[in-house]
């Protein structure tokens, strides 16, 4: 027996129409250094329509890839809405990738058009000569684009505003299969070439609904959402679509991602929800503590934070000193990305001091996502003790990589995440490490993430990254790479004593390196492969304390 419900496609076009029809007076604010510009959803919807018409005149059709090389701006949002809704595929390019990786991604995806911010033209121009599939560059802004024309004389250079003017005000939006490709995003490629994930209209729509729910972010039209997390990284965690769907105002930081302009934007525009990786919030905390009169976080009701484990000290500092509630979220490019959030269980408020044990874990799966821990001999019990690899499945979890043999990344339909951890009886996931980062010492596992979180709770430590290094006796031992707070001068013995009260004695590192900065990946995560390479090359000044 089948039901009687209409088989209505879940598409970004439907999401687009909803926001434009019901929330036309909501606004998109874009930071431009010393000033901010604003447009209503009505105006953005009109411009997105004209963008679709202009791209169609350029010959862009169903399934064609339109890339973006942009900051978080109103124009980037317009592309988010127009490109998938016209049946093309939005491909967000990571502006921080190495040139070789960026070239590989554009070629692998067969991008035909690239929309690029004028401030990023010099970056893109460095690889333009190697991009054989790109036919046109659409430049946002009136900055100099000569470098692109010189590097890629065969490609046409089009100005964004001229493209909007050329298409006219009318466009007939096509009917689209909800299973059709809507957008592409490539993993950051920590090993080998980046891998492409292709989101469908259906997966994006369902992911947006899940994020709107009270059990996740609970976004409504009363919110003002600030996506600091880049729109080129896993769709800015879905925040642009969530805001458009609910009518929440969107606050776009552009290229101004330093602590001072972000603090100013939060205060001036009264942001209520702001999403960013832990390193951004660590910078904001240091700025706030040093310049208390220059910040006002009182409008923030929720700060979703992810990309890497959020240190407990960071959560507690924002809660205790500024009343800001950080909500840890877990996910990957492959999971759209949000798959779990760390809301405490029934009866425990997020601000409750007793909630910290739940807030520092990866969280519980959102409705629509199933997860399990798999050991050497299959799935293991949810007992908060038995460790294994986290595997997930669901309607917004990828089932393959684009044009890639990825059978080793899937286990009978489950995505193997590469995260090692446990699940407790309530379904809370605790990730202890990445499979490639966990340290095996004398047959016992040491969590580099746990050591890092404890070290960053020390008042003299700004950042800490722990890697495993070869050891003649124990096979592998932890090496702690530490960045100290300005003006502080802790030594290795001080930090060993600090850890002694928090972890087992055999887990405490004997090797220490004090470094000026922890290297970061293109999306702000600690880049441990760089630290390993520096160690192997003898470039770290190591202190041994036993």
N, C-alpha and C positions, 0 to 999 in steps of 0.2 A: 504493500500500500504506500502510495506517495502522498505527500502533503498538498495543500491547496495554495501555498504561498507563491507569490510572484518570483520568478527567477530573475531578479534585478541585479545587474552587475555592480560589484563594489569596485569603483574606480576613483582615481584622483580627480577625474572630471566631475564626478558626483560630489566629492569633497570640496572642489573648487566652487561649484555652483552653490553649495550650501552656505559657505562663508560669504560669498559675494552677495547672495540674496538676503540673508538674515542679519549679517553683521557689517553692512556697508559703512557704518560710521566708526567702526574700530580703526585703529591707526597703526601704521608702521613708521617707526622713528629710526633714522640712520645717523650715527655719529660721524661727523666729518671734522674731527680735530677741535677747533674752537667754536663750532656751531653744530646744530642738529637740524636735519630737515625731516619733514613729516608728510605722509600721504595717507588718505583713508583707504580702507579696503575697496571701496567703490573705485577710487582712482587706480589702485593697483590692479584690480580686476580688468579695468579698461585697458591698461597698458599691457597686461598679460595677453589679452585678446589681440591687440595690435602686434605683439611680439609673435604670436602664433601665425598671424596673417603674413607678417614679414618673412618669417622663416619658410613658410610655404612658397612664397614668391621666389625664394632662393633655391627652391627645389627640394627642401627637406620633406620627406614623406614618412609613412608608417615604418617603424622599425629602424629608421636612421638614427645614428648616435649624434647627439648634440652635447658637447662637453662644456663644462664651465671651469674657469681658472680665476676664481673670484673670492673675495672676502665675504663676510656676512653683511649683505646690504639689501636694500629694497629691490634692486635689479636682479640679484641672485634669487630672491623669493619669486619674482616674476617668472624667471626661468623654471623654477621648481613647479610652478602652477601651469605654465603654458606648454612646456615641452612634452611632458607625459600626457596631458589632456588632448594634445593634437595627434597622439599616436606615435610620436617619436620617443626616443629613449634618452633620458637625462644621464649624463656621465660626469660626475663630480670629480675633478682632478685635484689631487693633493699637491698644493703649491710648495710643500716643503720636501718633496722627494728628491733624491739624487737625480741628476739629468738622465742617466742611463735608465733608471726605473721609470721616469716619467715618459721618456720616449717609448719604452716597451709597452706601457699601458695604453698610450694613445694609438699606437700601431695595432696592438692586440685587440683593442675594442673597435677598430675601424672608424674612429671619429671623423666625421665629415666637416663639422663646424665647431669652432671653439669660441665661446663667449669669454672675454678676458677683461679684467679691470685694467685701466690705463696704467695704474701704479705697478702692475705686475708684467707689463709688456717686456721690460728688459730681461726678466727671468725666463719668460716663454721664448723670447727671441734666441736664447742660447741654444735651444734644441729645434727651432722651427725648420732649419734646413734638413733635418732628419725625419720630418713628419710627412710621409708620403701620402697619407690618406686624407689629410686636411685640405679642404678646398677654399674655406673662407675663415677669416678671423673677424669676430664682431667685438669691437672695442667699446667698453663702457667708459664714458668720460671723454674729455677733449684733450687729454694728454698726448704727448708725442708718440706716434706709432711707427715712426720711420724704421726702427730697428727690426720690426716684424717684416716690413716690406722688403728690406734689404736681405734679410735672412731667408725669406721665402717668397721670391718674386712671382712664383707661379700661383700663389694663393691671393685671393681678393681680400682687401681690407675694407670693412664696413663699419660705420659708426652706429652704435646702438640706437641712439635717438633718431637717426636718419632711417634706420630699419623700421622702427615703430611708425614713423611718418609714412613710409612707403607702402605699408600693408593695408592701410585704411582701418575704419572702425568696425567693420563687419567681418565676422568669421563664423563659418558653420562647423561647430565642433562635431567630430565623428563619433559614432558608437564604437566602443572599444571592448574587446573581450577582457574580463577581469583577470584572466590568466596571462595576458600579454605582458611583455617586459615594460616596465615603467622607468626604471633607473638602474644604474650600475655604480658599484663602488668596489675598489680594489683594496685588498688587505695591504698592510704596510710592508709586507715582504721582508720579515726579519731573517728568513732563510730562503734562498732562491728568489725567483721572480715573484712579484706580487700576483695574487690570484683574484680573479674577477667574480664578484657576487652580483647576480641579476635579480633585482626585486620585481615582483609583479604588482599590478594595481591592487589585486586582492590582498596580498601580504601587507602592503603599505597601509591600506584602509584599515585592516584588522589591527595592525600594530598601533595605529593612531587611536583607535577606539580604546585599546587596552591602556594606553598611556593616560587617556582622559579620565579613566575610572578613579573613584575615590581610593581604591586600594593601591593605586600607583601615584600619580601626581595630582589628581583631582582638579585639573585646570578648568576654569570657567571664564566667561566673558568679563568677569570682574578682575581677572589677573592681567599683569603686565609681564610678559615673558622675555627674558634676556638670554638668548642662546650664545654663550661665549664659545662653547664647543663649536669648531668650524663646520660650516655646511658642506665642506668637502670630505668630512670624516663621518661616515655612517649616518648621513642625513641629519647631522646636528642632533643626534639621538631622537629624531622625529619631532623635535620641538616646533619647527616652522609649520608643519602640517597640523599638529595639535592646536597651536594657537589659531590658525586660520579656521579650523573646524569649529572651535568653540567661540570664536570672536574675541579671544584675548588679544590685547595690544602686543605688538612685537617690537622689541628694542634691539636694533642691530648695531653691534659695536664697530663694524668696518674693520680697518686694520689697527685699531687702537686697543690693543689687548694687554697693555701694561697696567699695573695696579692702579696708578693714579687716575688715568682716564676712565677705567672701569668703575672705580669707586665714585667718581664724579657722575657717571651715567646712572648708576644705581640710585644715587641720592637725588639727582635732578629729575629723573623720570619715574621715581618711586617704583622700581622693579619689585615684583612680588615673588617671581620664580626665576632663578638664574642657574643655568647648568654649565659646569666646566670641570676639567680634570683637576686632581688634587694639587698639582704644581701651581696652577693659577690661583687657587684658594690659599695656598701657602704664601704666595707673593702678596695677596690682598691682606692676609692676616699680619704679615710683617709691616706692610705699609700702614695699616690701621693702628697697630700698636705704637708705631713711631710718629704717626700724625693723627691722633685721636680727634682733633677738631676738624679734620678734613674729610671725615667719613660719616655717613649716616646709613646704617644698615637696617633701620627700624621698619622699613617697608617690606623686607624680605620675609615671606612666610615659609618658604621651602627652597632648599638648595640641593637639587639632584647632582650627585657627584660620582664619577666613575672613570673608566679608562684604565685605572690601576687601583690597587687597594688603598682605601682612604685611611690614613693613620688615625688611631684613636685620639692621639693628642690634638690633632686638628679638629676633629669633631667636638671634643670637649672644650677647646679654646673658643671656638665660635659660639657654642652654646652658653658657656659661662660668662664670657666677656661681652658678647654682643647679642645674645638671645636669638641667634640664627641657628635654625635646625637643618643640619646637613643630612640628606638621605642618600645612603650608598645604593648604587644601582650596578647590576652586573650584566654584561652582554659583550657581543663581538660584532664586527662587520657582518659576519655570517648569520647573526640573529636579529638583524634589522635596526638597531642593535639591542634594545632593552628586552631582557628575558626574565630578570628577577630584580626585586627591590627589597631593601632591608627595613621594612616597617616592623616594629615590635608586635608581639602577639596581642590578642584581644585583652583589653583591660589595662594595657601598659601604654602610656602616652609617649610620643617620640621624645619629648623633653624630660621625661622621668629619668633620674639618675640611674635607676635600675635597668633602663633600656639599653645601656651601652653595649652589653654583651651581644645583643641582637643587631645593633646598629653597625658594628664593625664586621659583621659577616657579609657574605654576598647577597643574602636575602632569600626570599621564597619565590618560587616560579609564579609569573603572572598567569591568570587564567588563559588557556590557549597554548601554554608551553608545558611540556613534560620533561622531566630530567631524572637521571639516575647516576649512581657511582658504579663504575665497573673496575673490578680488580683483575688479577691474573687469570682467574677461573670464572669470570662472568660477573653479573650484578651482585653487589654486596648489600648488607642490611643498612637501614637508616638508623644507625645507633650512635652517631656523632663520634665514632672511634675508628671504624674500618675505613681505610683510605683507598682511593682509586682515582681513575680519571673520570671527570664529569662529562656526561653525554646528554644531548638535548634533542628534542624534535618538536615540531609544531607548525602551524600554518604560516608563520613568518620566520621560519628557520630554513636556510638554504639546503637543498638536497644534492647539490653538485657545485662545481666551479665552472666558470665559463671557458669553454674550449680547453679543458684540462682533464687529464686522467686523475681523478681524485678518490679512487676507490679506497685508498688507505686511510682517508679522513672520515670514512663512514663505517658504521658497525650495524649492519642489518637495518638500515634506514635511520639510525641515530647519528647525529653529528658528534664526532670526537673533538672536544674543545681544546685538549692539551692542558687543561687546568687540573691540578691534583687537589683533592680535598675530601670532605665528608659531608653527610647529610644527617640531621638529627630527626627524631621521631615526628617533629612538627613540620618538617620539610625545609628547615633552614640550612642553606649551603654554606659551608666554611671552606674557602679556598686557601690552601696552605702554600701553594706555589704553582708556577708553570712547570710542566714536565721537564722542560729543558733547563730550568733554573734551580730545581730542588737539589740539595746537596746530600750526597750519600757518604757518610763518614763512618767507617768501621762497621758497615752493615746497617746503620741506623740513619733515618732520614732527618735532615735539618731543614726547616722552612726559612728560606732567605727573607720572605715577606714578613714573618713574625719578628725576626731580628731587626729588620729595617724599621718596623713600626715601633718597637721598643726604643731603638736608638733615637728616632725622631721625637720621642717624648722627652728626651733629655733637653733641658733648657739651653744648653750651649750648642746643640746640633740643629742645623738648618735643614740638611738633607743627608740621607744615608742610603747606600746601595751595597748589597752583599752578594758576592759571587763565590762560586766554588773553585778552589785551586788545588792542584795536585799535591799530595802529601805522601811521603815515602812509607809512613807507618799506617795511616788511616785511610789511604786511597784518595780522600778528598777532605778538605777542611775549608771553613768559611774565611773569606777575606773581606773585612769591612772597610768600605770606602766612604769617608765622612767629610761633609762640608760643615764647617763650624760657623756659628753666628758671628757677625762682625763684632770685634772687641772681646770675644771669648777666647779662651786658650785651654781647653781640656786636653789631657793627654790620654794615651791608650789605657793606662792603668785606671784612670777615673772612669772611663766608659766601661771597662771590664767589671768594675765594682758595681756600676749602675745595672748592668745586665745580670749580675750574679743574683740579684733579688728577684729576677723576673723569668729566667730560663734555667734549665738544667746546666750544671757546670760544664758538661762535655760539649754543650752547644756553643759556648762562648768562644768567639774568635781569638786566635793567638796572633793573627796577622792584621795589621791596620795600615791604611793609607789615608792621609789627610790631603784632600784635593780641593781646588777652587770651585769646581762645579761638577755635578753629576751630568754626564752627557744624556741628551734626550732624543727620543725618536721624533719623527715628523708630526706625531699627534700628542707629544708631551709626556710619553712614558719614559721611565729610566731605560737607557739603552745599554744593557749589560754586555752585549757582544762587543761594544767599543771598549768597555773596561777590561774584558777578558783579553782583547787584542793588545791593549796597553800593558797588561800584566805580562803576557807572553813575550812582548818586545822589550821588557825591562824598563818601561817608562813610568812605573809607579814607585814612589819612594816608600818602601814598606818598613814599618816598625814591628818587631816581634816582641810580644810580651807573654810570658807563660806563667 
